[in-house]
Amino acid sequence: MLPVPSHFLRALCYLLLALLLFDLQAVIIKYLGDRYPVQQLASLRNVFGLIPSLLVLLLSREWHAAGRKLAIRQWRLGLLRGLIIALAQFCMYLSFIKMELATASTLAYIGPVLITMLAVPILRHHVGVWRWFAVTIGFLGVLLVMAPGSEVFTPYSLLPIIAAFGYSLSTVCVRLVDDRVPTPLINMYASDGALIGALAILFLSTGYQPVSSTRDWMLLLAMGIVGGFAVLGLISAYRLARPASLSPFEYFGIPFAFVLGWFFFDEAPFDKLIPGVFLIAAGGILIAWRERKKSIETSSISTE
């Protein structure tokens, strides 16, 4: 049996830490959601989330080697990705407040399936039979968890799907940015765009609530810092290992969310998640397997 490369183990640790941090951020959002409107939470998340983004940029060797440039040719696309993320955040955060934590998180894991679909019209990628089969499996899983037409269905179930679409669209669009632009700078533009979008939603809506205590301020700060470092962990993981090798492990975020939802909010939505959660995970894992196989085949051809 071949030993696992150390860089992959490091990438896996970064990924699992990022997933845990994302779910901890969701816990804070759900806890504060009965006192502050979601658009206010999203705005403050992006304000405080700039701290890790700036730190990553300042510590980036790639950015320093490129001359510490802040301007990029595709700055409109960079900010547009952030605006898309802001809308996705609004939907995702509202779903955390209105639904069980694990149920909302599970539905959002349709992301890999949506990325596969969006890559066809945007990146002109060819998607074969196996990956379309994976897309079908993933959507069947979503339908089982949402249970449309049944008594347990709620329109809020659509929110994680809309959020996943926004996050997936942002992920696909990053491939349109010039390869020479450092990743931390791309992340910085996305953070700025998300902040602009979140503030716009806040100012166009009503219901701003003054923060009532120092404890809440500390939780809001933690929400932004935790979320920002979760993004950092995700970026670091996927810079160390192939996405096809790493992405199946993203589904560990589902049990993380389940345990945290049970521990903090006494939620245990087994009946809603099973068996749909297995189909959602199977669809994403099948896509990752096909991507890995295709990458191996391409590498073997190039070395012949």
N, C-alpha and C positions, 0 to 999 in steps of 0.2 A: 504494500500500500504506500503510495507516494505521500510524503509529508506535506502538510498545508503550508503554503508560503506565509512568511511572517507578515508581509504587507497586507495580505488578505485578512488575516486575523485582526490586524490593527483596523482595517477598514470595517470589519464586522463589528468590532467594539464601538467605533464611532457611530455606525448606523444604529445599533441597539440603544446606545445612549441618546441619540437624536430622537428615536421613537419614544423613549421614556419621557424625554423633556417635552415633546409635543403633547403627550397625554397629560403630563403635569400642568402644562399651560391650559389645556382643556378643563382640567379640574378647577383651576382658579377662575376661568371664565364662567363656568357653570355656577360656582359659589357666589360670584359677584353679580351674576345676571339678574337676580331678583331685586337688586338695588340700583343698578345703573343700566341705561339702555345699551344695546349691543353696539350701536354706532360709536358711542363714547368709549366703550371698551376697545374696539378695533382701532380707534384713533390713538389712544394712549399706548396700546400694544405697539403701534408703529413708531410712535415718538420714542419710547424707551428701547425699542428694538433697533434703533439707529446706533446705539452704543456698541453692541457686538459687531454690527456691520462696519462701523468706522474702525474698530479695533482690528478686524480681519484685514481690511484694506491697508492699514498702516503697517501691519506685520507681514504683508504679502511680499515675498521676494520677487514674484512674478511682476507685480505692479512697480516695484522699485526698479527692476531691470528694464522695464518698458519706459522709464523716464518719469514716473509719477504723474503721468498725464491723467487729467480728469475728464477731458472732452473725448467723446467717441463719435464716429461718423453717423452711427445709427442711434443717436440719442433719443429720437422719437420712439423707436421701437423699444428701447430700454425703459422709457417711462411708461409706455403703453402696457408693457408686461406688468409693471407695478399697479397700474389702474385695474387691470384684470384681476390681479391678486387681491386688491382691496375689495372688489365685489365678491370674490370667492370667500374671503375672510368673513365678510358680513353674513353670508349664507351659512358658512360652517359654524361660526360662533353662535348664531341664532339656533342652529340645530342642537348644539351642545346644551343650550339652556332649555329648549322645548322637548328634547328627547332623552332617552337613556344614553349615557356616554358611549357604551359599547356599541349600541345600535347605530348611532350617528357615525362613529368611527368606521364601523364595518361597511356601511354603504359608501363611504368616501373612498374605500379601497378598490372601487371600480376604476380608479385612476389609470393603471397600466393598460386596461382594456380601451379606455377613451384615448389614451396617447396613441395606441396602435391605429385607431380609427382616424384620428386627426392627422396623423403622419401621411395619410394617402392624399388628401387635397392640398395640404400645406407644403409638405416636403417632397411630394411626388414619389413616395415610397411604394414599392410593390408589397402587397400583403397576400401571402399564400393561403392555401386551404386550411392548414393547421392553425394559423393565427386567427382566421375568421371563425374557425371552430371554437377557439379559446374566447373570442369576443362573445359568441353566442352563449357559451357556458357562463361567463361572467354576468351577462345580462339576466340569464335565468336565475342566477343566485340573487341578484338585486330584486327581482320580482318576488322571489320567495320571502325575502326579508321585509320588503315593503308591504306585501300582501294586499295589493290594490283590490278593491271591491269587498273586502272583508270588514268586520267590525273593528279590527285593530288598526286598520289603515288610517293614517293621518296625513294631511297635506304637508306637514313639516318634514315628512320622509323625503320629499323632493329636494329639500335644501342641501343635504350632503351630496346629492347627485349633481346639482347645479354647481356647488363648490368644487367638486372633483373635476367637472368640465372646465371650470376657470383655471384651476391649478394645472390641469393637463394641457390646456391651450398655452399657458405661460411656458410650460416645460418644452413644448414643441417649438414655440417661437424663438426660444433661446438659440436653437440651431441656426437661425437666420442671422445671428450676430456674427460679425467677422471673427475668425478663429484667433486672430492675434490680440483681441481684447482680453485682458486678464479677467479671470472668473470673479475675483473679489470686486472688481469695478462693475461688472455686469450685475452682481448682487447688490451693489450700492445703488445703482440706478433703479433697480426693482424696489428696493426699500424706500427710496425717495418717491417713486411713483405711487407705491402703496400708501404712503403717508398722505400725499396730496389727495388721492382718491378717498381715503378714509375721512379726512377733514372735510372734503366736499360733501360727502354723505351726511356728516354730522351737522354742518352748517345749513344744509338744505332741509334738515328734519328738525323736529322739536323734541323736547323732553330731556334736555341736558340736566344732569343732577350733580350739584356740587359734591365733591368727595367729602364724606362725613367724618373721617377719622384718619389718624396717622397710620393705623393698622391697614386700612384700605389702600392708602397711598403705597405702603410697603408691598402689599399684594399686587397692586397695579405695576409697580416697578419690577417685581419678580416676574410677572406675566410677560413683560417686554423682554427682560434679560433672558429668561428661560426660552422663550420663543426664538429670540435672536440666536442664541447658542445652539438651539436645535437645528436651525438652518445651517449654521456653521458646521455642525457635526455631519449633516447630510452631504454638504458640499465636499467636506474632507473625505468622507467615505467613498464617494463616487469618483474622486480624483485618484484614489489608491487602488481601486479594483474595477473590473469590468461591470457595467450595469447589469448585464445578463446573469452574471455570477452572484451579484449581491441582492438584486431586487426581490427574489423569493423570500428573503429574510425580513422584508418589510412587513410581512403579515404577522410578525411577532407583536406589532403594535396593537393588534386586536385583543390578544389576551392581556396585554398591559392595560388597555382601556377597560377591559372587563373587570380586572382585579381592582383598579383604582375606583371605578364606578361602584363596585360592591363595597369597598372599604370606606369611601367618603360619603356615598349617597344611598347605600343599602339597595343597590340595583343588581338584579340578576336575570336579565332578559333571555334566558335559555330558549324559551319557546319561540321567540321572535328570530333568533339568530340561526337556529338549526332547522333544516340542513343548508339554508341559503349561504351561510358563511363559508361552507366548504366549497361550494361552486364558485363563489367570488375569488377565493384563494386559488382554486384550481385553474381558473381562467388566467390569472396573472402569472402563476408559476409556469403554465404551459407556454405562454408568450415568452417568458424569460428563457425557458429551455430551448425554444426555437431560435431565439436570438443568439444564444450561446453556441448552438450547433452550427448556425450560419457563420458565426465569427470563426469557429474552428475550421470550417470548410474553406473559408476565404483565406485564412492564414496558411493552410496546407497547399492551396493552389499557388499562392504567391511565393512559396519556398521551393516549388518544383522547378 
